[in-house]
Amino acid sequence: MDKDPETRKLLEKILSVLKLTNSKVIEEQKQSILKNEIKKKIYDLCDGKHTVNDIAVEIKTTQPNVSYHLSSLLESGLVLYDDVGGKKYYFKSLE
């Protein structure tokens, strides 16, 4: 994700509109995805301060396992990331 504050503000506004117009569908999708315990733990750690490796250490699993589950969270749009100095910091897109 671009670090430009204006781009981030625009994306946040777009997500807000989508959230309002599709809130029920989004919430159903979110609940379905987060039924998986590992995905839920990973999602909970997506606060903009954790990389894949940080998350793996926190939940005591491997980096490939976290990457696998993060890919579905990214595809669903529940999680985005900031690329800072070559490291990706993951954050929730809908909160």
C-alpha positions in Angstrom: 0.0 0.0 0.0 1.2 3.5 -0.8 2.5 5.4 2.2 1.1 8.7 0.8 -1.3 10.0 3.4 -3.7 11.4 0.8 -3.9 8.0 -0.9 -4.5 6.3 2.4 -7.3 8.8 3.3 -9.0 8.2 -0.1 -8.8 4.4 0.4 -10.3 4.7 3.9 -13.2 6.8 2.5 -13.8 4.2 -0.2 -13.8 1.4 2.4 -16.2 3.4 4.5 -18.7 3.7 1.7 -18.4 0.1 0.8 -18.8 -0.9 4.5 -22.0 1.1 4.7 -23.5 -0.2 1.5 -22.5 -3.8 1.9 -22.2 -4.0 5.7 -24.3 -7.2 6.1 -22.6 -9.1 3.3 -19.2 -8.0 4.6 -20.0 -8.9 8.1 -21.2 -12.4 7.0 -18.0 -12.9 5.0 -15.9 -11.8 7.9 -17.6 -14.1 10.3 -17.3 -17.0 7.9 -13.6 -16.5 7.4 -12.9 -15.9 11.1 -14.5 -19.2 12.1 -11.0 -20.6 11.5 -9.2 -20.2 14.8 -5.7 -19.5 13.3 -7.2 -16.9 10.9 -8.9 -15.2 13.8 -5.7 -15.0 15.8 -3.8 -13.6 12.8 -6.6 -11.1 12.2 -6.6 -9.9 15.8 -2.8 -9.2 15.5 -3.3 -7.1 12.3 -2.9 -3.7 14.0 -0.4 -2.1 11.7 2.5 -3.0 14.0 3.1 -6.7 13.1 4.9 -8.3 10.2 4.4 -11.9 9.1 7.3 -13.0 11.3 6.0 -11.0 14.3 2.6 -12.7 13.9 4.2 -16.2 13.6 6.2 -15.6 16.8 3.1 -14.3 18.7 0.9 -17.3 17.8 3.7 -19.8 17.9 3.6 -21.1 14.3 5.6 -20.9 11.2 5.9 -17.9 8.8 4.7 -20.0 5.8 1.6 -20.9 7.8 0.9 -17.3 8.7 1.5 -16.3 5.0 -1.0 -18.9 3.9 -3.8 -17.7 6.1 -2.9 -14.0 5.5 -3.4 -14.5 1.8 -7.1 -15.4 2.3 -7.5 -12.4 4.6 -5.9 -10.2 2.0 -8.0 -11.6 -0.8 -11.2 -11.0 1.2 -10.2 -7.4 1.8 -10.3 -7.8 5.6 -6.6 -7.0 5.8 -4.3 -4.6 4.0 -0.7 -3.8 4.6 1.8 -0.9 4.6 5.1 -1.5 3.0 7.7 0.2 5.2 11.3 -0.3 4.3 10.6 -3.6 2.6 8.6 -4.9 5.5 4.8 -5.4 5.3 2.9 -4.3 8.4 -0.7 -5.7 8.3 -3.8 -3.9 9.5 -7.5 -4.5 9.5 -9.2 -2.7 6.6 -12.7 -2.5 8.1 -12.2 -1.3 11.6 
